C-alpha cells in the first residue's frame, strides 16, 4: 500500500474541508494536529475520529481532560505511534503534569506488560499447576509514584484490556470500584483508549 500523504486544509475536498472546520473549532487558535490531516484521506473515518476524539478524549466528561490525556499518552505508547505520543506528551504538560509525572505514567503503563504477561500465562495455560506459585515479580511502581491512585488504576485497566489479560483487567476493575471510581468513569477510560487506539492504528498503517 502506498503511503498516505496528509490532505492539506487548502484544496481539500468539500466534505473533508467541512470536517477540518469543525476540527479547527475544537483546537481554537492552535493548528490542527497533523494526524487529522492524514485521516482526511478517508472522510468518514475523519468524521468518526473527530466526534469520538472530541467527546471521549479532548473534553471533560465522566473523567476530566487531564486524566484522558494520560490515557491517550499510554495508548499512543502502546501502539508505538510517535505522532500521537508527542501530542499527548505536550498536552499532559499543558494540563498540569510534570515531566517526572509523565515518565511515571509511562512507567506504570510499562509495568502492566510484566504483570499482564505473567497472569495471562496462568490464565491461558489451562493448568492449576501454576495457581499456587507466587508471582515473584517486583512491581513497586504501581504504588511508588506521585500519581493519584485512581489514575494508576485507570491506566492499569486500559493497558490490561489492550493486552487482553482477563484476570488483570477484572482485578483492576474491582480495585477501581473500591477506590470509588464509577462504572461510567471506567467505561469512559476505555472509550478514550479505543478512540486513540484506532487513530494510532490508522496512522501507523498509513505511514508504513
RAJO-V872972 format. One record per residue. N is the residue number from 1. RES is the residue in one small letter. PSI is psi in whole degrees, -180 to 180 (999 if undefined). Layout:
# RAJO-V872972
N:RES:PSI, N:RES:PSI
This chain:
# RAJO-V872972
1:x:134, 2:x:146, 3:x:134, 4:x:128, 5:x:153, 6:x:144, 7:x:111, 8:x:152, 9:x:-46, 10:x:121, 11:x:4, 12:x:148, 13:x:155, 14:x:-44, 15:x:-34, 16:x:-41, 17:x:-37, 18:x:-40, 19:x:-39, 20:x:-38, 21:x:-41, 22:x:-40, 23:x:-43, 24:x:-37, 25:x:-37, 26:x:-39, 27:x:-3, 28:x:-126, 29:x:-10, 30:x:150, 31:x:154, 32:x:128, 33:x:139, 34:x:-37, 35:x:-34, 36:x:-33, 37:x:-28, 38:x:-40, 39:x:-20, 40:x:-13, 41:x:-22, 42:x:98, 43:x:-44, 44:x:-37, 45:x:-44, 46:x:-43, 47:x:-49, 48:x:-48, 49:x:-43, 50:x:-47, 51:x:-43, 52:x:-40, 53:x:-46, 54:x:-45, 55:x:-43, 56:x:-11, 57:x:-46, 58:x:-35, 59:x:161, 60:x:145, 61:x:-127, 62:x:-28, 63:x:151, 64:x:163, 65:x:-31, 66:x:-45, 67:x:-41, 68:x:-34, 69:x:-38, 70:x:-41, 71:x:-45, 72:x:-37, 73:x:-49, 74:x:-32, 75:x:-40, 76:x:-39, 77:x:-43, 78:x:-42, 79:x:-3, 80:x:47, 81:x:99, 82:x:-40, 83:x:-46, 84:x:-31, 85:x:-43, 86:x:-41, 87:x:-48, 88:x:-25, 89:x:-49, 90:x:-41, 91:x:-39, 92:x:-42, 93:x:-41, 94:x:-32, 95:x:3, 96:x:-2, 97:x:140, 98:x:166, 99:x:-36, 100:x:-40, 101:x:-35, 102:x:-41, 103:x:-39, 104:x:-40, 105:x:-45, 106:x:-34, 107:x:-41, 108:x:-45, 109:x:-46, 110:x:-38, 111:x:-30, 112:x:-35, 113:x:-38, 114:x:-51, 115:x:-38, 116:x:-42, 117:x:-44, 118:x:-53, 119:x:-29, 120:x:-36, 121:x:-46, 122:x:-36, 123:x:-40, 124:x:-20, 125:x:-25, 126:x:18, 127:x:140, 128:x:-4, 129:x:-39, 130:x:-7, 131:x:-36, 132:x:2, 133:x:138, 134:x:157, 135:x:-49, 136:x:7, 137:x:135, 138:x:134, 139:x:49, 140:x:-15, 141:x:-37, 142:x:-36, 143:x:2, 144:x:15, 145:x:178, 146:x:2, 147:x:150, 148:x:139, 149:x:-32, 150:x:-41, 151:x:-42, 152:x:-45, 153:x:-37, 154:x:-40, 155:x:-43, 156:x:-43, 157:x:-48, 158:x:-49, 159:x:-38, 160:x:-37, 161:x:-47, 162:x:-32, 163:x:3, 164:x:39, 165:x:101, 166:x:-49, 167:x:-36, 168:x:-46, 169:x:-47, 170:x:-45, 171:x:-40, 172:x:-33, 173:x:-43, 174:x:-46, 175:x:-39, 176:x:-43, 177:x:-37, 178:x:-29, 179:x:-4, 180:x:10, 181:x:128, 182:x:163, 183:x:-38, 184:x:-38, 185:x:-41, 186:x:-46, 187:x:-40, 188:x:-32, 189:x:-40, 190:x:-38, 191:x:-40, 192:x:-47, 193:x:-42, 194:x:-42, 195:x:-48, 196:x:-29, 197:x:-43, 198:x:-38, 199:x:-42, 200:x:-41, 201:x:-44, 202:x:-44, 203:x:-43, 204:x:-43, 205:x:-41, 206:x:-22, 207:x:-2, 208:x:999
